[in-house]
Amino acid sequence: MEPLYQQTHKQVHEIQSHMGRLETADKQSLHLVENEIQASIDQIFSHLERLEILSSKEPPNKRQNAKLRVDQLKYDVQHLQTALRNFQHRRYAREQQERQREELLSRTFTTNDSDTTIPMDSSLHFNSSLQKIHHGMDDLIGGGHSILDGLRAQRLTLKVGAFLGDREEALRSGLIHQLGTHVDVLVTYPRVLLFW
């Protein structure tokens, strides 16, 4: 177990030193460095699996110490894996921003197409139909009101006409009192009654 542990421990320190190369590498060699580090991390994980099996076979007095050493190596490698992923994530985000910046700088802007319209024809048609219906209802109500006024006038005319020959009967029914001077005019000028 000890030679494998020493070899794995040495690889962990080599990866830690290679992580510094990520920041200084140019774009062409950056992917190669990332792939190299990832391959080393994968190899260390396979070594750690073997070390866990070997540490469980250690004598009981050394087993606890061996497991602690393997767990520490595992923690260090997981930390390196997380650091590599964070670096890759930042690099991808930076490359995406650069691509977007280049797209914006190379894009030519034009005026809006003539196809950019707001479909309001159906709404305007609906609104004008509602306005027509509203005015039609007002006219209908006004016509009904004038018809009712005409019917009331005809009723009064017919009542006065019926009592026209008998002024005493008209006074008794209170018709002359209700209509005041208009009845006097109607009674005095019976021909106007027929046309008025």
C-alpha positions as a Python dict, from the first residue, in 0.01 Angstrom:
ca = {
    (1, 'M'): (0, 0, 0),
    (2, 'E'): (277, 244, 86),
    (3, 'P'): (435, 264, -263),
    (4, 'L'): (92, 325, -424),
    (5, 'Y'): (10, 587, -164),
    (6, 'Q'): (344, 767, -223),
    (7, 'Q'): (292, 758, -600),
    (8, 'T'): (-65, 895, -565),
    (9, 'H'): (49, 1163, -321),
    (10, 'K'): (320, 1269, -566),
    (11, 'Q'): (63, 1290, -850),
    (12, 'V'): (-162, 1511, -637),
    (13, 'H'): (128, 1757, -586),
    (14, 'E'): (208, 1749, -959),
    (15, 'I'): (-154, 1835, -1043),
    (16, 'Q'): (-146, 2122, -795),
    (17, 'S'): (158, 2263, -975),
    (18, 'H'): (-5, 2209, -1315),
    (19, 'M'): (-312, 2405, -1203),
    (20, 'G'): (-97, 2719, -1211),
    (21, 'R'): (-25, 2651, -1580),
    (22, 'L'): (-394, 2689, -1657),
    (23, 'E'): (-385, 3062, -1585),
    (24, 'T'): (-77, 3125, -1801),
    (25, 'A'): (-145, 2889, -2094),
    (26, 'D'): (-241, 3035, -2430),
    (27, 'K'): (-568, 2942, -2599),
    (28, 'Q'): (-418, 2670, -2820),
    (29, 'S'): (-246, 2478, -2539),
    (30, 'L'): (-513, 2544, -2276),
    (31, 'H'): (-727, 2250, -2383),
    (32, 'L'): (-425, 2020, -2379),
    (33, 'V'): (-337, 2125, -2024),
    (34, 'E'): (-697, 2077, -1910),
    (35, 'N'): (-713, 1732, -2067),
    (36, 'E'): (-381, 1635, -1911),
    (37, 'I'): (-494, 1745, -1565),
    (38, 'Q'): (-830, 1567, -1602),
    (39, 'A'): (-654, 1244, -1709),
    (40, 'S'): (-426, 1265, -1405),
    (41, 'I'): (-725, 1323, -1174),
    (42, 'D'): (-907, 1022, -1323),
    (43, 'Q'): (-597, 810, -1271),
    (44, 'I'): (-571, 924, -909),
    (45, 'F'): (-937, 833, -849),
    (46, 'S'): (-868, 480, -972),
    (47, 'H'): (-560, 465, -744),
    (48, 'L'): (-776, 582, -454),
    (49, 'E'): (-1022, 300, -508),
    (50, 'R'): (-733, 53, -491),
    (51, 'L'): (-594, 231, -182),
    (52, 'E'): (-932, 205, -4),
    (53, 'I'): (-932, -171, -60),
    (54, 'L'): (-572, -198, 56),
    (55, 'S'): (-632, 19, 365),
    (56, 'S'): (-914, -208, 475),
    (57, 'K'): (-664, -502, 461),
    (58, 'E'): (-408, -330, 683),
    (59, 'P'): (-350, -468, 1034),
    (60, 'P'): (-604, -333, 1286),
    (61, 'N'): (-350, -105, 1459),
    (62, 'K'): (-257, 65, 1125),
    (63, 'R'): (-600, 50, 956),
    (64, 'Q'): (-741, 372, 1108),
    (65, 'N'): (-432, 574, 1016),
    (66, 'A'): (-428, 430, 661),
    (67, 'K'): (-796, 517, 608),
    (68, 'L'): (-735, 874, 731),
    (69, 'R'): (-444, 916, 487),
    (70, 'V'): (-655, 781, 197),
    (71, 'D'): (-950, 1006, 293),
    (72, 'Q'): (-716, 1307, 301),
    (73, 'L'): (-589, 1222, -47),
    (74, 'K'): (-947, 1178, -167),
    (75, 'Y'): (-1041, 1518, -24),
    (76, 'D'): (-740, 1682, -196),
    (77, 'V'): (-826, 1524, -530),
    (78, 'Q'): (-1193, 1627, -503),
    (79, 'H'): (-1077, 1979, -427),
    (80, 'L'): (-856, 1974, -739),
    (81, 'Q'): (-1145, 1838, -949),
    (82, 'T'): (-1372, 2119, -825),
    (83, 'A'): (-1104, 2380, -898),
    (84, 'L'): (-1063, 2245, -1253),
    (85, 'R'): (-1440, 2253, -1313),
    (86, 'N'): (-1463, 2609, -1180),
    (87, 'F'): (-1180, 2715, -1410),
    (88, 'Q'): (-1351, 2550, -1709),
    (89, 'H'): (-1681, 2714, -1620),
    (90, 'R'): (-1519, 3058, -1601),
    (91, 'R'): (-1340, 2995, -1931),
    (92, 'Y'): (-1664, 2889, -2104),
    (93, 'A'): (-1844, 3197, -1971),
    (94, 'R'): (-1559, 3423, -2085),
    (95, 'E'): (-1557, 3267, -2433),
    (96, 'Q'): (-1935, 3304, -2456),
    (97, 'Q'): (-1910, 3672, -2364),
    (98, 'E'): (-1640, 3725, -2625),
    (99, 'R'): (-1854, 3558, -2893),
    (100, 'Q'): (-2154, 3771, -2800),
    (101, 'R'): (-1940, 4084, -2803),
    (102, 'E'): (-1807, 3999, -3150),
    (103, 'E'): (-2160, 3930, -3275),
    (104, 'L'): (-2280, 4266, -3147),
    (105, 'L'): (-1987, 4450, -3301),
    (106, 'S'): (-2028, 4280, -3639),
    (107, 'R'): (-2408, 4311, -3654),
    (108, 'T'): (-2555, 4578, -3879),
    (109, 'F'): (-2874, 4731, -3754),
    (110, 'T'): (-3154, 4832, -3989),
    (111, 'T'): (-3490, 4993, -3949),
    (112, 'N'): (-3790, 4783, -3860),
    (113, 'D'): (-3958, 4587, -4135),
    (114, 'S'): (-4288, 4703, -4273),
    (115, 'D'): (-4428, 4375, -4138),
    (116, 'T'): (-4408, 4516, -3789),
    (117, 'T'): (-4771, 4606, -3737),
    (118, 'I'): (-5008, 4587, -3451),
    (119, 'P'): (-5319, 4388, -3543),
    (120, 'M'): (-5589, 4635, -3438),
    (121, 'D'): (-5829, 4599, -3730),
    (122, 'S'): (-6058, 4353, -3556),
    (123, 'S'): (-6055, 4561, -3235),
    (124, 'L'): (-6138, 4880, -3425),
    (125, 'H'): (-6416, 4703, -3614),
    (126, 'F'): (-6557, 4567, -3288),
    (127, 'N'): (-6539, 4913, -3125),
    (128, 'S'): (-6713, 5085, -3417),
    (129, 'S'): (-6986, 4815, -3414),
    (130, 'L'): (-7042, 4877, -3044),
    (131, 'Q'): (-7064, 5252, -3106),
    (132, 'K'): (-7324, 5196, -3381),
    (133, 'I'): (-7527, 4970, -3155),
    (134, 'H'): (-7507, 5226, -2876),
    (135, 'H'): (-7634, 5507, -3104),
    (136, 'G'): (-7904, 5276, -3246),
    (137, 'M'): (-8030, 5198, -2895),
    (138, 'D'): (-8033, 5569, -2811),
    (139, 'D'): (-8238, 5636, -3126),
    (140, 'L'): (-8472, 5348, -3046),
    (141, 'I'): (-8530, 5472, -2691),
    (142, 'G'): (-8581, 5828, -2816),
    (143, 'G'): (-8830, 5705, -3079),
    (144, 'G'): (-9018, 5504, -2814),
    (145, 'H'): (-9031, 5810, -2588),
    (146, 'S'): (-9176, 6026, -2864),
    (147, 'I'): (-9431, 5755, -2951),
    (148, 'L'): (-9543, 5744, -2587),
    (149, 'D'): (-9568, 6124, -2576),
    (150, 'G'): (-9776, 6113, -2895),
    (151, 'L'): (-10007, 5849, -2750),
    (152, 'R'): (-10057, 6055, -2434),
    (153, 'A'): (-10141, 6361, -2644),
    (154, 'Q'): (-10387, 6161, -2854),
    (155, 'R'): (-10555, 6023, -2541),
    (156, 'L'): (-10605, 6372, -2402),
    (157, 'T'): (-10731, 6496, -2737),
    (158, 'L'): (-10979, 6212, -2760),
    (159, 'K'): (-11104, 6274, -2404),
    (160, 'V'): (-11149, 6645, -2466),
    (161, 'G'): (-11313, 6574, -2803),
    (162, 'A'): (-11561, 6338, -2636),
    (163, 'F'): (-11659, 6599, -2381),
    (164, 'L'): (-11647, 6886, -2628),
    (165, 'G'): (-12017, 6897, -2684),
    (166, 'D'): (-12092, 6879, -2313),
    (167, 'R'): (-11886, 7142, -2129),
    (168, 'E'): (-12064, 7065, -1804),
    (169, 'E'): (-11957, 6699, -1823),
    (170, 'A'): (-11598, 6806, -1890),
    (171, 'L'): (-11603, 7034, -1585),
    (172, 'R'): (-11744, 6758, -1367),
    (173, 'S'): (-11475, 6509, -1473),
    (174, 'G'): (-11208, 6769, -1393),
    (175, 'L'): (-11063, 6765, -1743),
    (176, 'I'): (-11079, 7140, -1789),
    (177, 'H'): (-10921, 7195, -1453),
    (178, 'Q'): (-10636, 6953, -1533),
    (179, 'L'): (-10551, 7109, -1867),
    (180, 'G'): (-10613, 7470, -1773),
    (181, 'T'): (-10605, 7722, -2060),
    (182, 'H'): (-10536, 7458, -2325),
    (183, 'V'): (-10878, 7311, -2273),
    (184, 'D'): (-11033, 7657, -2301),
    (185, 'V'): (-10854, 7697, -2631),
    (186, 'L'): (-10964, 7355, -2741),
    (187, 'V'): (-11325, 7417, -2640),
    (188, 'T'): (-11332, 7769, -2785),
    (189, 'Y'): (-11169, 7671, -3112),
    (190, 'P'): (-11289, 7320, -3186),
    (191, 'R'): (-11134, 7315, -3534),
    (192, 'V'): (-10786, 7378, -3390),
    (193, 'L'): (-10841, 7071, -3172),
    (194, 'L'): (-10861, 6850, -3474),
    (195, 'F'): (-10533, 6973, -3620),
    (196, 'W'): (-10329, 7043, -3305),
}
